Every structure is written in structure tokens, then in C-alpha cells.
């Protein structure tokens, strides 16, 4: 505060010295002029006094403007709750700007928080607050949710070491549940996420101390003020989705003009969560994409040699729009010509493999008695038994009249292509659920589970391609040239775990998309990109990352007292200067009513 006031004094001083200087007449000239016209001398004196008075008034106004300001206690990057529409229905936070005093979770029951920002650590979240201010929509000035450090994607494995794994899992469940409530609610106040740090901890401790003492921050009492300056969010114009396709051609027999059968390996790479800038989706579906890349690397080694090239084409697809009914997969499949579509024996879709330590599930739409479904499941089960891994089968019929798609393979099934989804999830997720939100980060992904999943898929796939089903053979044996590479898997998992991938916010030439294209091109042939517009039922808004400034402001009582002291000092100084330079009579004359002048009419 005092630094700001000093700057204000300096500003006033610069204003005075930059003004055009007054030229004072010499004593002789002043005396001569006074003798010639005593009225003019008195007028000049009053004019100089008034000019000095105006400068002091200007200084007072500058002080008045500055007195509410204070030095920013801290500046924090904050991540806004997503704002989107589904078929015109609004969801998420509809406001971005913020300018209110702060309160903690210790606010008094029944308090009016319509002009208050509540700072709420995740560990202090309670059902009452969620029900009243999120689900029921009670008025709130704003909400700042503080996430534990281990949720930070850049270094989730290097922080929060003092937090036990059970506590971490509990907080993950709380956050995942909170995300679902936030993204399915319409919230008329700004909601931001930030990560706990020392500066925020100190600010929150001060706020809690005041709240506990019954002195919440207001314009009267002072306290902390939170400010986010942001324009009104704008709709994203025609957000795009980008699919990446790679082709590994099989070996045709001499004189065989028939098209080879095709096996498709597919994974959706984009995410969706409460905060787009934090939705890295390490498991859903970073783990699935990483598994696809490693499978492509392994089979590229086999297919690089004509002696070991299989008589199957392998089609690799990295699709976008997964959270939105696998919209990208639908558009990608419809771009196939009929010949290619009919050549696909089956497709394996990879999803959330990093949570499959306790086992994996094969989700299908066709009945388990179907010959291809039985072949897929028996092949996976045989290899899973060798790996001491449990694999179960889940059958879920699709409703063709309903556009809702729970699993990626259902888009294949709608076009009568046999397909299955291999996932660590046992139950079909709801719309915009398990789509790689804030709670899905590297801390909770098992690298060993991804390695096991790659071995499972690659081995069963190879045995099918080379006609080795039911045989006790290990094509991708450990410590061989075809062994699964854990370092490769780890490096890509780390990259995905620090890269948000919400499709509407990814440009066509996004660095991650280009990296995936290059990596796939290193292992397969005919890699190409397919750009399309996301389904029109979804509308998204910008302003997903902002800067929060936290100020410690004085109370109005302090401001008034400070102004009173400064005003008294300036009045005393002004009176002293007038008396010493002009005399007491001139000072008194300032407060007298000037005599009226009579106009003589000739």
C-alpha cells in the first residue's frame, strides 16, 4: 500500500513539474503594476493561490484513486471449467471474468456469497456445498478449486510423495465424481481450477483465520480480492477432428489377384474433461494409443521381411472425437470404400488399458456365439492364460435407432463389421464419462498393465495371422528382437500425460497430431490424415486458461482514516504556505464571497 502511495505522490509531483511554469514578474515590475492597478495585483495573487489549491486537489484525487489499490499477493495460472452446448442446451461455466473478495470453506452458514469467491481445496469438498452451489445453483461470486500437487500432469510422479496411495485413490474418486457433476450442470458463475502451492497456501491460511474469527472479507473489512480479467467467451467456429490412418500391407501369393483380408487396430486419442487445459487422459485413452504404437512397431519388424510378412493387411487408425459418440471413427469408417470395408475380418479397439492390472474385458455387440467373436475371445483368452492375466467377455446390444455410442467398436458394428473393444473398464461409460478428465493422470496408470496388454494383443494377433492358434508358441518373447519395449511405452505415456488433447482445441497441424503421424509413418506405410468437422450438436467456447491476480486490500475504515490524515496534512500545509507567502488576509479572502460587480450602462 505504501509503495503505491509513494508512486502516487511521485505521479503528482511529475504532473506539477511537467506543467507550463508560471513566470513571476520582478519586484519592481510587480510594484509598478500594483501601483498602476491595485485590483490586478490582488487578482493575480488569488489566481496563484487558486492554482496551488487546484494542484493540491488534483493530488487528493490521485490519492483517492490509488488508495483502493494494493500490491498483488500472488499471480496464479487458472484453468476454467469447460463451457459447451449440446443441441443448444448450455452446460459448464458460462462466465469467465472474476472480481470479488475471497472466502474459505469456513464461511458462516446462511452467508450471502453472491459477491464472494470461495477458495476450496479438493480435500475440503463436501456434499452439502456440491448440492447447494453446483446442483441447485445457489448464487456464488465464483469458485476456485485447488487440486493437490500430484494431479499436476508435468510432475505427478515427483510430488505428493507424503500422500499415501489410498488417499490418492480416494481423492481421484472425489475429483472424478466432481467433474461429472460440473460438466453436466449449468453454472452461472466462473469456476476455475488451480494447483496448491506455497503462495496459495499462505493466502488461504489468512482467509481461513479471518473467516474463523467472524471477519469475512468485504469492502468494509478488507481482505483478499481475486481478479480474473477476461472477455466474454466466444464460440469456436467449426472445430475440426483429425483421424490418422496407417496401412501395413500383407504379402500376396503369386498369381493371387484377390484382395487380402484386413485386421484393424484402432484407438481414439482425444480427451474430454472439466478443464480442457488439464485433460491429459493418461489412461483414457493415452494407454490405448501407446499400445497401438507399440503394436505397429512390433509388426513393422515382422512385415519388413518378406519371409515373415503375413498374408493379412493391418490397418491402424488413431481416431478423434471419441468422447462425442466416437464421431471421428464414424466419419473415418464412412470414408472407406465398400471393398475395403468388406475386407475387414475384424477390428480390435483399444481403450483404457492402463487400469487393467486386475484383468481386461472384451466388449462386443454381436452375440458371443458368433464365429468371429468366439475366435477373437478364444485367441485372447489363450494368451492371457499364459500371461497369468484375466480376460472377461461383455456383450451389449446396440440400439440402431439411438445415436448414443458407448464403445468405439459399436461404430463398426453399425456398419456390420465385426469388432470388439479391449478395455480395463468393465462397464460401458455414460456420455462424457471416463474420457480422460483431470483425475486421469500419470499417477494412476500402470505401465506394467500397458506392457501386458500389448503382449496380449500382439501375440494373439500374430498367432491368428500366421495360423498358430492353440499352439504354445511365443512370437514376441522377452529378450528377443521382437520383445515389447517398456522404455518406448514409458516415453509415450509420459508425453501423453502432459499433453491435453480436447479435440475442439486442437488445430489441424497441432504438434501432437504431427508427432503421431510421424511416429506411425516410421513403422507403417501410406500414412494419411483425414480432417472433418465435429458433429454439429456440440458447441464449444474459448477462454480455457487465464491468469488470476490475488490482491490484499485494506478496509474502507482504513482508507477513510488514511484520507482524513492526508487531507488534514494537505490543508495544514496549504494554509501554512498561503500565510507565509501571502498573509493571513489572503487566506481569509479565499473563503469570502467575492464582491459583486455593477455594470454601468452608458
C-alpha positions in Angstrom: 0.0 0.0 0.0 2.7 2.5 1.0 4.7 1.7 -2.2 1.6 2.6 -4.2 1.1 5.8 -2.3 4.7 6.8 -2.9 4.1 6.2 -6.6 1.0 8.4 -6.4 3.0 11.2 -4.8 5.6 10.8 -7.4 3.0 10.9 -10.2 1.5 14.1 -8.7 5.0 15.7 -8.5 5.7 14.8 -12.1 2.4 16.3 -13.1 3.3 19.6 -11.4 6.8 19.9 -12.8 5.6 19.0 -16.3 3.0 21.8 -16.3 4.0 25.0 -18.0 5.9 27.2 -15.4 4.4 30.5 -14.3 6.6 33.5 -15.0 6.8 35.7 -11.9 7.4 39.4 -12.6 10.3 41.2 -11.0 9.7 43.1 -7.7 9.9 46.4 -9.4 7.5 45.5 -12.2 5.2 43.9 -9.6 5.3 47.0 -7.5 4.8 49.3 -10.5 1.9 47.1 -11.7 0.4 47.2 -8.2 0.7 50.9 -8.1 -0.8 51.2 -11.5 -3.7 48.8 -10.8 -4.1 47.5 -7.2 -7.1 45.4 -8.3 -5.0 43.4 -10.8 -2.4 42.7 -8.1 -5.0 41.2 -5.8 -6.5 39.2 -8.7 -3.0 37.8 -9.6 -2.4 36.8 -6.0 -5.7 35.0 -5.8 -5.0 33.3 -9.2 -1.7 31.9 -7.9 -3.2 30.7 -4.7 -6.1 29.0 -6.6 -3.6 27.3 -8.9 -1.8 26.0 -6.0 -5.1 24.9 -4.5 -6.1 23.1 -7.7 -2.7 21.2 -7.7 -3.4 20.0 -4.2 -6.9 19.0 -5.1 -5.5 17.0 -8.0 -3.1 15.3 -5.6 -6.0 14.4 -3.3 -8.0 12.8 -6.2 -4.9 10.8 -7.3 -4.6 9.5 -3.7 -8.2 8.7 -3.6 -7.9 6.7 -6.8 -4.8 4.9 -5.5 -6.0 4.1 -2.0 -8.0 1.1 -3.0 -5.0 -0.5 -4.8 -2.5 -2.8 -3.3 0.4 -4.9 -4.4 -0.7 -8.3 -5.9 0.0 -11.0 -3.2 0.3 -13.7 -5.9 -0.3 -14.4 -9.6 -1.6 -17.9 -10.5 -2.4 -19.7 -13.7 -6.0 -20.9 -13.5 -8.0 -23.3 -15.7 -11.6 -22.6 -16.5 -14.4 -25.1 -16.3 -15.4 -26.1 -19.8 -18.3 -24.2 -21.4 -20.2 -26.1 -24.1 -23.6 -26.7 -25.5 -25.4 -29.9 -26.6 -28.1 -29.3 -29.2 -28.4 -25.7 -27.9 -28.6 -26.7 -24.2 -25.9 -24.9 -22.2 -23.5 -26.8 -19.8 -20.5 -25.8 -17.8 -19.5 -22.4 -16.6 -21.0 -19.6 -18.6 -18.8 -16.8 -17.2 -15.0 -16.2 -17.3 -14.3 -12.8 -15.6 -13.9 -12.5 -11.9 -13.6 -9.6 -9.4 -14.7 -10.4 -5.9 -13.4 -10.8 -2.3 -12.4 -14.3 -1.2 -13.8 -16.7 1.4 -12.8 -20.2 2.5 -14.8 -23.3 3.4 -15.3 -21.8 6.9 -17.8 -19.2 5.8 -20.8 -18.8 8.1 -23.9 -20.9 7.3 -26.5 -18.8 5.5 -24.0 -16.3 4.3 -24.7 -14.4 1.1 -21.9 -15.5 -1.2 -23.2 -13.9 -4.4 -20.3 -11.4 -4.4 -17.7 -13.8 -2.9 -15.2 -16.2 -4.5 -14.9 -19.4 -2.4 -11.4 -21.0 -2.4 -12.0 -24.7 -1.9 -9.3 -27.3 -1.7 -10.4 -30.7 -3.1 -9.8 -32.4 0.2 -12.3 -30.0 1.9 -15.1 -30.6 -0.6 -18.3 -31.7 1.0 -21.6 -33.0 -0.3 -23.6 -30.0 1.1 -21.6 -27.5 -0.9 -21.9 -29.5 -4.1 -25.6 -30.0 -3.7 -26.4 -26.3 -2.9 -24.0 -24.4 -5.1 -23.4 -26.8 -8.1 -26.5 -28.9 -8.4 -29.1 -26.5 -7.0 -27.4 -23.4 -8.4 -27.3 -21.1 -5.4 -25.7 -17.7 -6.3 -22.0 -17.5 -5.9 -19.5 -14.9 -7.0 -17.1 -17.5 -8.1 -15.4 -20.8 -7.2 -11.7 -21.6 -7.2 -11.0 -25.3 -6.7 -7.5 -26.2 -5.5 -6.1 -29.5 -6.7 -3.4 -31.5 -4.8 0.1 -31.2 -6.4 0.2 -34.8 -7.6 -2.6 -34.1 -10.1 -0.2 -31.7 -11.9 0.5 -33.5 -15.2 4.1 -32.2 -15.6 5.4 -33.9 -12.5 2.6 -36.0 -11.0 5.1 -38.8 -10.1 7.6 -36.4 -8.4 5.3 -34.6 -6.0 2.9 -35.6 -3.2 5.2 -38.3 -2.0 3.9 -37.9 1.5 0.4 -38.7 0.4 -0.5 -42.4 0.7 -1.8 -44.3 -2.4 -5.1 -45.0 -0.7 -5.6 -41.2 0.0 -4.6 -40.5 -3.7 -7.2 -43.0 -5.0 -9.8 -41.6 -2.7 -9.2 -38.0 -3.9 -9.2 -39.3 -7.5 -12.7 -40.7 -7.0 -13.8 -37.5 -5.4 -12.4 -35.5 -8.3 -13.9 -37.8 -10.9 -17.3 -37.5 -9.3 -17.0 -33.7 -9.0 -16.1 -33.5 -12.7 -19.2 -35.3 -13.8 -21.4 -33.0 -11.7 -19.7 -29.9 -13.1 -19.8 -30.8 -16.7 -23.4 -31.9 -16.6 -24.6 -28.7 -14.7 -25.3 -25.2 -16.0 -23.3 -22.8 -13.8 -23.8 -19.1 -13.9 -20.6 -18.1 -12.2 -16.9 -18.5 -13.0 -15.3 -21.8 -11.9 -11.6 -22.2 -12.1 -9.1 -24.9 -11.1 -5.6 -24.3 -9.8 -2.9 -26.3 -8.1 -1.9 -26.0 -4.5 1.4 -24.2 -3.9 3.1 -22.3 -1.1 1.7 -18.9 -2.1 -1.9 -20.1 -2.3 -1.5 -22.0 1.0 -0.5 -18.8 2.7 -3.3 -16.8 1.2 -5.9 -19.5 2.1 -4.5 -19.7 5.7 -5.0 -15.9 6.2 -8.6 -16.1 4.7 -9.4 -19.1 7.0 -8.1 -17.2 10.0 -10.4 -14.2 9.3 -13.4 -16.4 8.5 -12.9 -18.4 11.7 -12.8 -15.1 13.6 -16.1 -14.0 12.1 -14.4 -11.3 9.9 -15.1 -12.4 6.3 -13.6 -10.3 3.6 -15.9 -7.4 2.4 -15.5 -3.9 1.1 -15.9 -2.7 4.7 -13.4 -5.1 6.4 -10.9 -5.6 3.6 -9.1 -8.9 3.0 -8.2 -10.6 -0.3 -9.6 -9.8 -3.7 -9.5 -12.2 -6.6 -9.4 -10.8 -10.1 -9.5 -12.6 -13.5 -9.7 -10.2 -16.4 -11.2 -12.0 -19.4 -13.5 -11.1 -22.3 -16.8 -12.9 -22.7 -16.1 -16.4 -24.0 -16.7 -16.9 -27.8 -17.9 -19.9 -29.7 -15.3 -21.9 -31.5 -16.1 -21.7 -35.2 -16.2 -25.1 -36.9 -14.0 -27.1 -34.6 -12.2 -29.9 -36.5 -11.4 -33.5 -35.7 -8.4 -35.3 -37.3 -8.1 -39.0 -37.9 -4.7 -40.6 -38.6 -4.6 -43.8 -40.7 -1.7 -46.1 -41.4 -1.5 -49.2 -43.6 0.7 -52.2 -43.3 0.2 -54.3 -46.4 0.4 -58.0 -46.3 2.1 -60.4 -48.8 0.0 -61.7 -51.6 0.7 -65.2 -53.0 1.9 -65.4 -56.6 -0.9 -65.3 -59.1 -3.5 -64.4 -56.4 -5.5 -61.4 -57.5 -7.9 -61.4 -54.6 -7.7 -58.7 -52.0 -6.1 -59.8 -48.8 -8.2 -59.8 -45.6 -7.6 -56.9 -43.2 -7.4 -56.7 -39.4 -7.9 -53.2 -37.9 -6.3 -51.9 -34.7 -7.9 -48.7 -33.6 -7.6 -46.3 -30.7 -9.2 -42.9 -30.0 -6.5 -40.3 -28.9 -8.5 -37.3 -27.8 -9.9 -36.5 -24.4 -12.7 -34.5 -22.6 -12.8 -33.2 -19.0 -14.0 -30.5 -16.7 -10.9 -28.3 -17.6 -9.8 -28.7 -21.2 -6.3 -27.5 -20.5 -5.8 -30.2 -17.8 -7.5 -33.1 -19.6 -4.5 -35.3 -20.5 -6.2 -38.7 -20.3 -3.2 -40.8 -19.4 -5.3 -43.9 -19.2 -8.4 -42.9 -21.3 -7.1 -43.1 -23.8 -3.4 -42.4 -23.8 -2.7 -46.0 -22.8 -4.7 -47.3 -25.8 -2.8 -45.1 -28.2 0.6 -46.1 -26.8 -0.4 -49.7 -27.1 -1.3 -49.2 -30.7 2.0 -47.5 -31.5 4.0 -50.4 -29.9 1.9 -53.0 -31.8 2.6 -51.1 -35.0 6.4 -51.1 -34.2 6.4 -54.8 -33.5 4.6 -55.8 -36.6 6.6 -53.4 -38.8 9.6 -55.5 -37.8 7.9 -58.7 -38.9 6.4 -57.2 -42.1 9.7 -55.6 -43.1 11.0 -59.1 -44.1 9.1 -60.8 -47.0 9.8 -64.2 -45.3 7.9 -63.1 -42.2 5.3 -60.8 -43.8 1.8 -62.1 -43.0 -1.0 -62.6 -45.6 -3.2 -60.1 -43.8 -3.2 -56.3 -44.2 -3.1 -54.5 -40.9 -5.0 -51.2 -40.7 -4.1 -48.8 -37.9 -6.4 -46.0 -37.0 -5.9 -43.2 -34.5 -9.3 -41.5 -34.3 -10.6 -38.3 -32.9 -14.0 -37.3 -31.4 -14.0 -40.3 -29.1 -15.9 -38.5 -26.2 -18.6 -37.4 -28.7 -20.1 -40.7 -29.6 -16.8 -41.6 -31.4 -17.8 -39.1 -34.1 -14.3 -39.3 -35.8 -14.5 -43.1 -36.0 -17.9 -42.9 -37.7 -16.6 -40.4 -40.3 -13.5 -42.4 -40.8 -15.4 -45.6 -41.5 -17.8 -43.9 -43.9 -14.9 -42.7 -45.9 -13.9 -46.4 -46.7 -15.0 -47.8 -50.0 -17.1 -50.8 -49.8 -14.3 -53.1 -50.9 -12.1 -52.1 -48.0 -14.9 -52.3 -45.5 -15.8 -55.8 -46.6 -12.2 -57.0 -46.4 -12.0 -56.3 -42.7 -12.1 -59.6 -40.8 -12.4 -57.9 -37.5 -11.3 -54.8 -35.6 -9.8 -54.5 -32.1 -10.4 -51.2 -30.4 -8.0 -50.4 -27.5 -9.3 -48.4 -24.6 -8.1 -47.6 -21.0 -5.6 -50.4 -20.8 -3.5 -48.8 -18.1 -6.1 -49.7 -15.4 -6.2 -53.4 -16.4 -3.9 -54.7 -13.7 -6.7 -56.9 -12.3 -7.8 -58.0 -15.8 -9.2 -56.9 -19.1 -12.7 -57.0 -20.6 -13.6 -57.8 -24.2 -16.7 -55.8 -25.0 -18.7 -56.9 -28.1 -22.0 -56.1 -29.8 -22.5 -59.4 -31.6 -23.6 -62.5 -29.7 -20.7 -64.4 -28.1 -21.7 -67.4 -30.3 -20.7 -65.5 -33.4 -17.8 -67.3 -35.1 -15.5 -64.3 -35.3 -16.4 -63.2 -31.7 -15.6 -66.6 -30.5 -12.3 -66.6 -32.4 -11.3 -63.3 -31.0 -12.1 -64.1 -27.5 -10.5 -67.6 -27.5 -7.3 -66.2 -29.0 -7.1 -63.6 -26.4 -8.0 -66.0 -23.6 -5.3 -68.5 -24.6 -2.6 -65.8 -24.5 -4.0 -64.3 -21.3 -3.7 -67.6 -19.5 0.0 -67.8 -20.5 0.5 -64.3 -19.1 -1.5 -65.0 -15.9 -4.0 -62.3 -16.9 -7.7 -62.5 -16.6 -9.9 -61.7 -19.6 -13.7 -61.5 -19.4 -16.4 -61.1 -22.1 -19.1 -58.5 -22.0 -22.0 -58.5 -24.5 -24.0 -55.4 -25.1 -26.5 -55.0 -27.9 -26.6 -51.8 -29.8 -29.7 -49.8 -30.5 -29.5 -48.6 -34.1 -32.3 -46.0 -33.6 -30.2 -44.4 -30.8 -27.2 -42.3 -31.9 -25.6 -42.8 -28.4 -22.4 -45.0 -28.7 -20.7 -46.3 -25.5 -17.8 -48.1 -27.1 -15.8 -47.5 -30.2 -16.4 -50.9 -31.7 -20.1 -50.1 -31.9 -19.5 -47.7 -34.8 -18.0 -50.8 -36.7 -21.0 -52.9 -35.6 -23.4 -50.4 -37.1 -21.8 -51.0 -40.4 -21.9 -54.8 -40.0 -18.2 -55.0 -39.4 -17.1 -57.5 -36.6 -15.3 -55.6 -33.9 -14.5 -55.7 -30.1 -13.2 -53.3 -27.6 -10.4 -54.4 -25.2 -10.6 -52.3 -22.1 -9.8 -52.2 -18.4 -13.3 -50.8 -17.8 -15.9 -53.4 -17.0 -18.9 -51.2 -17.5 -19.9 -49.1 -20.5 -19.4 -45.4 -19.6 -22.1 -42.8 -19.8 -21.8 -39.9 -22.2 -18.7 -37.8 -21.5 -17.7 -40.2 -18.7 -14.2 -41.9 -18.5 -13.0 -39.7 -21.3 -9.6 -38.6 -19.9 -10.5 -35.8 -17.4 -8.4 -34.1 -14.8 -8.4 -37.1 -12.5 -7.0 -39.4 -15.2 -3.2 -38.6 -15.0 0.1 -40.5 -15.0 -0.1 -41.2 -11.2 -2.9 -43.7 -11.8 -1.6 -45.5 -14.9 0.2 -48.8 -14.6 3.0 -49.1 -17.1 3.2 -52.8 -16.4 -0.5 -53.2 -17.3 0.1 -51.5 -20.7 3.0 -53.8 -21.4 0.9 -56.8 -20.6 -1.9 -55.6 -22.8 0.5 -55.1 -25.7 1.8 -58.6 -25.3 -1.8 -60.0 -25.1 -3.0 -58.2 -28.3 0.2 -58.6 -30.4 0.7 -62.3 -29.5 -3.0 -63.3 -30.2 -3.0 -61.2 -33.4 0.3 -62.8 -34.7 -0.9 -66.3 -34.0 -4.1 -65.6 -36.0 -2.2 -64.1 -38.9 0.4 -66.9 -39.0 -2.1 -69.7 -38.3 -0.6 -70.6 -34.9 -3.8 -70.6 -32.9 -3.8 -73.0 -30.0 -0.1 -73.6 -30.2 2.3 -73.0 -27.4 4.5 -70.5 -29.2 5.8 -67.1 -28.1 6.4 -64.9 -31.1 7.2 -61.7 -29.0 9.4 -63.4 -26.4 11.2 -61.3 -23.9 14.9 -60.5 -24.6 14.4 -61.1 -28.3 14.4 -58.7 -31.2 10.6 -58.8 -31.1 10.3 -58.1 -27.4 7.9 -55.4 -26.2 9.9 -52.3 -25.3 8.9 -50.9 -21.9 11.0 -47.8 -22.4 9.2 -47.0 -25.6 5.9 -47.3 -23.8 7.0 -45.3 -20.9 8.2 -42.3 -23.0 5.0 -42.1 -24.9 2.9 -42.5 -21.8 4.9 -39.6 -20.3 4.2 -37.5 -23.4 0.5 -38.1 -23.4 0.3 -37.5 -19.6 1.4 -33.9 -20.1 -0.4 -33.1 -23.3 -4.1 -32.0 -23.2 -6.0 -33.3 -26.2 -9.5 -32.0 -26.2 -10.3 -32.2 -29.9 -12.1 -28.8 -30.5 -9.0 -27.0 -29.2 -6.5 -28.9 -31.4 -5.6 -27.3 -34.7 -5.1 -29.4 -37.8 -1.3 -29.0 -37.6 -1.2 -29.5 -33.8 2.3 -30.7 -32.6 0.9 -33.9 -31.1 -1.0 -34.8 -34.3 2.1 -34.2 -36.3 4.2 -36.3 -33.9 1.7 -39.2 -34.1 1.7 -39.1 -37.8 5.5 -39.1 -38.0 5.7 -42.0 -35.4 3.2 -44.1 -37.3 4.9 -43.3 -40.6 8.2 -44.7 -39.2 6.6 -48.1 -38.8 3.8 -48.4 -41.5 3.1 -47.3 -45.0 0.6 -44.9 -46.6 0.0 -42.8 -43.5 -2.5 -40.0 -44.1 -4.7 -37.6 -42.2 -8.4 -37.1 -42.5 -9.8 -33.7 -41.4 -13.5 -33.3 -40.7 -15.9 -31.1 -38.7 -17.1 -32.3 -35.3 -20.8 -33.2 -35.0 -22.9 -30.1 -35.1 -24.8 -31.0 -31.9 -21.7 -30.0 -29.9 -20.7 -26.3 -29.5 -17.6 -25.2 -27.6 -16.3 -21.9 -26.2 -12.8 -20.5 -25.8 -11.1 -18.9 -22.8 -9.9 -22.1 -21.1 -6.7 -20.7 -19.4 -6.5 -17.4 -17.6 -4.3 -15.6 -15.0 -5.7 -15.0 -11.5 -4.4 -12.0 -9.6 -4.8 -12.0 -5.8 -4.7 -8.7 -4.0 -4.7 -7.9 -0.4 -6.8 -4.8 0.0 -7.3 -2.6 3.1 -10.7 -2.0 4.7 -12.8 1.1 3.9 -12.2 2.3 7.5 -8.5 2.3 6.9 -9.0 4.1 3.7 -11.1 6.8 5.2 -8.7 7.2 8.1 -5.8 7.5 5.7 -7.6 10.0 3.6 -8.6 12.0 6.7 -4.9 12.2 7.9 -3.7 13.1 4.4 -6.4 15.7 3.9 -5.6 17.3 7.3 -2.0 17.3 6.4 -2.6 18.9 3.0 -4.9 21.5 4.4 -2.4 22.5 7.1 0.4 22.6 4.5 -1.7 24.7 2.2 -2.7 27.2 4.9 0.9 27.5 6.1 2.1 28.2 2.5 -0.6 30.8 1.9 0.0 32.6 5.2 3.8 32.7 4.8 3.7 33.9 1.2 0.5 36.0 1.0 -0.5 36.7 4.5 -3.5 35.8 6.7 -5.8 38.2 4.9 -5.3 36.4 1.6 -6.1 33.1 3.2 -9.3 34.5 4.8 -10.2 36.2 1.5 -10.4 32.7 -0.2 -13.4 31.9 1.8 -15.2 35.3 1.4 -17.8 35.8 -1.2 -16.3 38.0 -3.9 -18.0 41.4 -4.2 -20.5 41.7 -7.0 -19.5 44.0 -9.8 -22.0 46.5 -11.0 -22.1 47.0 -14.8 -22.6 50.7 -15.7 -24.9 51.2 -18.6 -24.0 54.2 -20.7 
